[in-house]
Each structure stands twice: as C-alpha cells, then as structure tokens.
C-alpha cells in the first residue's frame, strides 16, 4: 500500500530557488567513498537487523550515505543531469532467482506501486544492455544512482531488505536517480542534525548537496518521504541524530510506501505530463485531489 501523507504537498515558488552552494558539498567531495564495493561487514549487520532496532536496514551500510554506490557517470555529470534519467521512462530489470516467491512478489508489488502512480514502466529484460539487476548479495541494502547506459545494481539482502515494500521502493528510487531527502540543500531549514550523537566516521552521511547537483523539483521538505533517514540513523549512542526543527516529535524514516511528495517528484523528474499524482480516495485530505469522484485525479484526467 501507499503510505498516508503527513502533510499536503506544496510547491516552492521559482523565485525562492537558491542556486548558491554555501556549505554544501559537490559529488567530488565524496570521492573517498564514491567507488565503494559490496561489503560483507554490512551484510553481517543487516543479517542481525530486526524491525525493533529503531533504524532501517539500508542505514546500516558503510557505503555513501549508507546505501549508495555512485557510478563514475553520476560523479562526472551530477544527479540533476538528464543523463541519469532512464530513457523513454522505461526501466528494464532482472530479479535474482534466489528470492523466495513472497520476496519476489513484494519486489514486483513495489514496482507496480510506482507504475500505478507515475509514467515509469518496469519491463522484464530481454537482452537490453542497460538494466537494473536486482540481487540478494550478503552486503546489505544498496543501489547505484540513476541510469548509466549499462547494467546497474540494486541489492536487497534477504530477508532484511525485503521485509517492507518501502525499503524496496527506497532502493528503486535511488536507481531512478534520487538521493536521500535529508541531503537536500534546504535540509537545515527543516531539521537539526545532532552531530554529537553520530557514530564517528559516519558524519559524511549527513552532508548536504547543492541544488546544482540535486534537484528538489520545487517540492517542500517531506519528513514522510520513503527517502528520509530514520531519526536515529547512524547513532553512536541510541539517541536521535535528526530531529525536526519545528516539532521534535515528528516521525521520519517510514518504509510503508511512497509518500505523495515522492510520487510528485518522480513525475516531475521524468516529466510525466498529464499523469496523475494522487487519487482522491487514497488521499481525501490532499488539497489538489478531486472531491467530485474518487477516480478523478490531478490535471483533470481519469485514472
């Protein structure tokens, strides 16, 4: 299922967009962790993970931001580049046969939720050279970022990374070209990073990206995004590493499914003109959902 929204989607006016780079990192500043390789140490941590530990399994990795392996192409061109978008809004994929029927069904369900709400199409590979290989290596939950022109990987170590649909959608959104919500350039306007509580050596996971590198698609900061860290991610002492600026009790890090803003951002990144973003019966309190019919959606089309 798609998670219920915490707050309504709002656009950021164009005149509020800031192109400055003040204290924000470029991809080249992460070079020392850019070309990481799948780690068995991460695999051991995810193997011990359970839902009561207070963090998501993809936050246990020793990769960039916990679960990202950047390609040379994304380092070169930046994540705003059209080059990182999948051509024709189509992502070919292959799923490793080691997944159980239940796990494979959940992976396909995650793809289907994205397809139902966006113009993205997931298609079984039949020989294409550019595709997503979904593996189950003993190396945690991780993904490459965006299209590279060749094979890219999404790794979902079982069973931890295939427990929740939102974990799978999180990694698929990385493969589509998205970075974590809390690395947005406007992050500090919305959350306070508790630097003393962060595990030594993990501080780079909380840096920000410039708008010249990562696009926020004029969508307000979303605590409910499936791309947001949990509030104790990379904690050294069990205390919060991220708290909401206005209300410290705001939950974050849900993995129940895409938020409305996640859907909007996918549709904007891939220029899904005329495609609905939310459905009124799913989000009755959403400001732009139709009230005349549960099947009327944004932009006045039927879905």
TIFI-548858 format. One line per field, with one value per residue (C-alpha): residue number from 1; residue in one letter; chain; x, y, z. Coordinates in nm, 3 decimals. Layout:
pos = c(NUM/...)
code = c(A/...)
unit = c(A/...)
px = c(X/...)
py = c(Y/...)
pz = c(Z/...)
This chain:
pos = c(1/2/3/4/5/6/7/8/9/10/11/12/13/14/15/16/17/18/19/20/21/22/23/24/25/26/27/28/29/30/31/32/33/34/35/36/37/38/39/40/41/42/43/44/45/46/47/48/49/50/51/52/53/54/55/56/57/58/59/60/61/62/63/64/65/66/67/68/69/70/71/72/73/74/75/76/77/78/79/80/81/82/83/84/85/86/87/88/89/90/91/92/93/94/95/96/97/98/99/100/101/102/103/104/105/106/107/108/109/110/111/112/113/114/115/116/117/118/119/120/121/122/123/124/125/126/127/128/129/130/131/132/133/134/135/136/137/138/139/140/141/142/143/144/145/146/147/148/149/150/151/152/153/154/155/156/157/158/159/160/161/162/163/164/165/166/167/168/169/170/171/172/173/174/175/176/177/178/179/180/181/182/183/184/185/186/187/188/189/190/191/192/193/194/195/196/197/198/199/200/201/202/203/204/205/206/207/208/209/210/211/212/213/214/215/216/217/218/219/220/221/222/223/224/225/226/227/228/229/230/231/232/233/234/235/236/237/238/239/240/241/242/243/244/245/246/247/248/249/250/251/252/253/254/255/256/257/258/259/260/261/262/263/264/265/266/267/268/269/270/271/272/273/274/275/276/277/278/279/280/281/282/283/284/285/286/287/288/289/290/291/292/293/294/295/296/297/298/299/300/301/302/303)
code = c(X/X/X/X/X/X/X/X/X/X/X/X/X/X/X/X/X/X/X/X/X/X/X/X/X/X/X/X/X/X/X/X/X/X/X/X/X/X/X/X/X/X/X/X/X/X/X/X/X/X/X/X/X/X/X/X/X/X/X/X/X/X/X/X/X/X/X/X/X/X/X/X/X/X/X/X/X/X/X/X/X/X/X/X/X/X/X/X/X/X/X/X/X/X/X/X/X/X/X/X/X/X/X/X/X/X/X/X/X/X/X/X/X/X/X/X/X/X/X/X/X/X/X/X/X/X/X/X/X/X/X/X/X/X/X/X/X/X/X/X/X/X/X/X/X/X/X/X/X/X/X/X/X/X/X/X/X/X/X/X/X/X/X/X/X/X/X/X/X/X/X/X/X/X/X/X/X/X/X/X/X/X/X/X/X/X/X/X/X/X/X/X/X/X/X/X/X/X/X/X/X/X/X/X/X/X/X/X/X/X/X/X/X/X/X/X/X/X/X/X/X/X/X/X/X/X/X/X/X/X/X/X/X/X/X/X/X/X/X/X/X/X/X/X/X/X/X/X/X/X/X/X/X/X/X/X/X/X/X/X/X/X/X/X/X/X/X/X/X/X/X/X/X/X/X/X/X/X/X/X/X/X/X/X/X/X/X/X/X/X/X/X/X/X/X/X/X/X/X/X/X/X/X)
unit = c(A/A/A/A/A/A/A/A/A/A/A/A/A/A/A/A/A/A/A/A/A/A/A/A/A/A/A/A/A/A/A/A/A/A/A/A/A/A/A/A/A/A/A/A/A/A/A/A/A/A/A/A/A/A/A/A/A/A/A/A/A/A/A/A/A/A/A/A/A/A/A/A/A/A/A/A/A/A/A/A/A/A/A/A/A/A/A/A/A/A/A/A/A/A/A/A/A/A/A/A/A/A/A/A/A/A/A/A/A/A/A/A/A/A/A/A/A/A/A/A/A/A/A/A/A/A/A/A/A/A/A/A/A/A/A/A/A/A/A/A/A/A/A/A/A/A/A/A/A/A/A/A/A/A/A/A/A/A/A/A/A/A/A/A/A/A/A/A/A/A/A/A/A/A/A/A/A/A/A/A/A/A/A/A/A/A/A/A/A/A/A/A/A/A/A/A/A/A/A/A/A/A/A/A/A/A/A/A/A/A/A/A/A/A/A/A/A/A/A/A/A/A/A/A/A/A/A/A/A/A/A/A/A/A/A/A/A/A/A/A/A/A/A/A/A/A/A/A/A/A/A/A/A/A/A/A/A/A/A/A/A/A/A/A/A/A/A/A/A/A/A/A/A/A/A/A/A/A/A/A/A/A/A/A/A/A/A/A/A/A/A/A/A/A/A/A/A/A/A/A/A/A/A)
px = c(0.000/0.099/0.160/-0.085/0.052/0.161/0.119/0.000/0.238/0.338/0.540/0.831/0.793/1.059/1.174/1.265/1.504/1.862/2.148/2.423/2.649/2.701/2.850/2.709/2.913/2.970/2.993/3.370/3.388/3.269/3.532/3.684/3.359/3.229/3.351/3.280/3.242/2.979/3.077/3.037/3.066/2.750/2.594/2.660/2.490/2.183/2.169/2.125/1.873/1.515/1.228/1.262/1.616/1.490/1.667/1.608/1.829/1.963/2.103/2.346/2.575/2.927/2.863/2.799/2.502/2.469/2.327/2.464/2.735/2.793/2.895/3.166/2.896/2.698/3.016/3.101/2.763/2.580/2.243/2.045/2.173/1.926/2.189/2.092/1.726/1.614/1.531/1.167/1.069/1.134/1.348/1.434/1.513/1.618/1.545/1.781/1.622/1.739/1.448/1.153/0.814/0.698/1.004/0.979/0.610/0.694/0.959/0.706/0.446/0.690/0.744/0.370/0.304/0.550/0.393/0.038/0.126/0.379/0.468/0.763/0.741/0.933/0.986/1.149/1.485/1.505/1.864/1.891/2.237/2.108/1.901/1.866/1.999/1.823/2.050/2.048/2.417/2.537/2.621/2.311/2.059/2.218/2.180/2.354/2.217/2.030/2.081/2.438/2.395/2.483/2.386/2.327/2.259/2.000/2.100/1.833/1.992/1.736/1.545/1.610/1.589/1.274/1.065/0.895/0.776/0.913/1.269/1.246/1.089/1.367/1.636/1.439/1.413/1.791/1.816/1.579/1.812/1.700/1.918/1.812/1.564/1.779/2.070/1.866/2.018/1.733/1.775/1.883/1.568/1.368/1.578/1.858/2.141/2.261/2.628/2.748/2.522/2.655/2.885/3.245/3.330/2.966/2.946/2.974/2.638/2.476/2.629/2.416/2.415/2.397/2.088/2.322/2.373/2.042/1.702/1.421/1.165/1.006/0.858/0.868/1.077/0.900/0.956/0.726/0.930/1.037/1.380/1.420/1.650/1.503/1.572/1.838/2.027/2.400/2.357/2.653/2.451/2.091/1.989/1.839/2.073/1.799/1.514/1.252/1.313/0.951/0.842/1.095/0.823/0.754/0.813/1.052/1.201/0.880/0.910/0.541/0.536/0.570/0.454/0.255/0.564/0.769/0.513/0.520/0.899/0.911/0.655/0.847/1.187/1.056/0.825/0.512/0.290/-0.077/-0.013/-0.196/0.000/-0.257/-0.600/-0.881/-0.990/-0.630/-0.571/-0.911/-0.749/-0.499/-0.554/-0.537/-0.727/-1.068/-1.372/-1.622/-1.513/-1.273/-1.123/-1.060/-0.700/-0.463/-0.467/-0.832/-0.781/-0.922/-0.702)
py = c(0.000/0.363/0.543/0.809/1.162/1.353/1.690/1.826/1.868/2.227/2.385/2.617/2.930/2.972/3.299/3.116/2.878/2.944/2.839/2.919/2.649/2.777/2.498/2.233/1.956/1.865/1.498/1.526/1.586/1.229/1.071/0.869/0.673/0.702/0.380/0.150/-0.221/-0.453/-0.517/-0.840/-0.639/-0.454/-0.791/-0.910/-0.602/-0.644/-1.015/-0.918/-0.642/-0.663/-0.417/-0.314/-0.175/0.175/0.221/0.097/-0.181/0.041/0.275/0.008/0.019/0.156/0.299/0.661/0.774/0.413/0.252/0.423/0.313/0.604/0.539/0.735/0.872/1.028/1.172/1.325/1.467/1.529/1.397/1.680/1.571/1.432/1.165/0.995/0.957/0.627/0.675/0.650/0.636/0.260/0.055/-0.296/-0.532/-0.880/-1.035/-1.293/-1.640/-1.675/-1.467/-1.661/-1.632/-1.399/-1.178/-1.161/-1.076/-0.785/-0.656/-0.667/-0.501/-0.216/-0.172/-0.182/0.091/0.315/0.229/0.297/0.646/0.761/0.721/0.493/0.142/-0.160/-0.420/-0.762/-0.757/-0.944/-0.863/-0.487/-0.369/-0.102/-0.253/-0.295/-0.621/-0.695/-0.912/-1.057/-1.044/-1.063/-0.693/-0.512/-0.287/-0.062/0.076/0.260/0.607/0.663/0.547/0.477/0.329/-0.019/-0.259/-0.110/-0.292/-0.287/-0.522/-0.644/-0.877/-1.123/-1.130/-0.786/-0.574/-0.744/-0.715/-0.387/-0.254/0.090/-0.042/-0.181/0.142/0.337/0.147/0.162/0.540/0.554/0.353/0.604/0.890/1.011/1.089/1.096/1.361/1.488/1.571/1.844/2.191/2.325/2.050/2.275/2.485/2.177/1.952/1.983/1.732/1.614/1.586/1.470/1.163/1.047/0.746/0.862/0.818/0.846/1.225/1.238/1.064/1.384/1.634/1.837/1.851/2.174/2.245/2.246/1.873/1.754/1.889/1.920/1.968/2.259/2.022/2.117/1.910/1.583/1.402/1.126/1.056/0.698/0.853/1.010/0.862/0.746/0.980/0.750/0.671/0.616/0.687/0.617/0.614/0.526/0.892/1.085/1.206/1.403/1.599/1.813/2.182/2.280/1.969/1.716/1.450/1.444/1.086/1.025/0.728/0.536/0.245/0.163/0.307/0.613/0.947/1.186/1.404/1.103/1.049/1.415/1.415/1.103/1.252/1.578/1.418/1.208/1.480/1.271/1.539/1.469/1.178/1.191/1.223/1.132/0.976/1.129/0.804/0.742/1.098/1.257/1.549/1.625/1.980/1.902/1.573/1.578/1.580/1.503/1.150/0.909/0.832/1.189/1.288/1.575/1.755/1.664/1.320/0.985/0.720)
pz = c(0.000/-0.038/0.288/0.401/0.385/0.694/0.525/0.194/-0.097/-0.161/-0.437/-0.374/-0.589/-0.856/-0.702/-0.381/-0.554/-0.447/-0.669/-0.420/-0.280/0.074/0.289/0.057/-0.097/-0.457/-0.552/-0.582/-0.206/-0.150/-0.374/-0.091/-0.055/-0.410/-0.555/-0.264/-0.318/-0.167/0.194/0.388/0.711/0.611/0.530/0.885/1.029/0.809/0.891/1.258/1.185/1.309/1.298/1.663/1.642/1.556/1.223/0.869/0.728/0.449/0.716/0.837/0.535/0.512/0.166/0.070/0.283/0.396/0.083/-0.231/-0.470/-0.707/-1.064/-1.240/-1.471/-1.184/-1.035/-1.370/-1.466/-1.138/-1.033/-1.196/-1.534/-1.785/-1.846/-1.520/-1.630/-1.777/-2.147/-2.251/-1.884/-1.900/-1.664/-1.773/-1.488/-1.388/-1.048/-0.900/-0.874/-0.512/-0.381/-0.244/-0.414/-0.136/-0.168/-0.546/-0.517/-0.284/-0.526/-0.810/-0.588/-0.520/-0.894/-0.951/-0.694/-0.876/-1.214/-1.092/-0.975/-1.234/-1.600/-1.516/-1.660/-1.533/-1.803/-1.776/-1.955/-2.284/-2.377/-2.321/-2.219/-1.978/-1.699/-1.323/-1.184/-0.854/-0.643/-0.293/-0.206/0.154/0.152/0.278/0.105/-0.156/-0.505/-0.782/-0.863/-1.187/-1.543/-1.655/-2.003/-1.881/-1.605/-1.260/-0.938/-0.664/-0.384/-0.143/0.109/0.227/0.444/0.600/0.284/0.156/0.473/0.381/0.048/0.134/0.166/-0.186/-0.318/-0.146/-0.337/-0.663/-0.627/-0.592/-0.915/-1.076/-0.981/-0.638/-0.336/0.031/0.145/0.433/0.200/0.026/0.019/0.238/0.495/0.782/0.748/0.842/1.065/1.317/1.281/1.621/1.532/1.879/1.853/1.516/1.507/1.444/1.079/0.967/0.960/0.579/0.557/0.683/0.442/0.201/-0.176/-0.372/-0.583/-0.880/-0.816/-0.669/-0.776/-0.519/-0.800/-0.611/-0.354/0.013/0.252/0.334/0.665/0.540/0.227/0.179/0.104/0.451/0.716/1.044/1.334/1.486/1.167/1.232/1.603/1.829/2.149/2.065/2.069/1.778/1.507/1.326/1.482/1.313/1.373/1.441/1.630/1.764/1.777/1.403/1.283/0.995/0.814/0.738/0.495/0.448/0.097/-0.124/0.014/-0.206/-0.245/-0.357/-0.632/-0.733/-0.752/-0.969/-1.206/-1.225/-1.271/-1.558/-1.697/-1.667/-1.819/-1.766/-1.531/-1.202/-0.880/-0.618/-0.609/-0.407/-0.240/-0.132/-0.007/0.075/0.260/-0.011/-0.135/-0.508/-0.509/-0.673/-0.445/-0.721/-0.796/-0.623/-0.963/-1.071/-1.028/-1.077/-1.410/-1.461/-1.614/-1.516/-1.362)
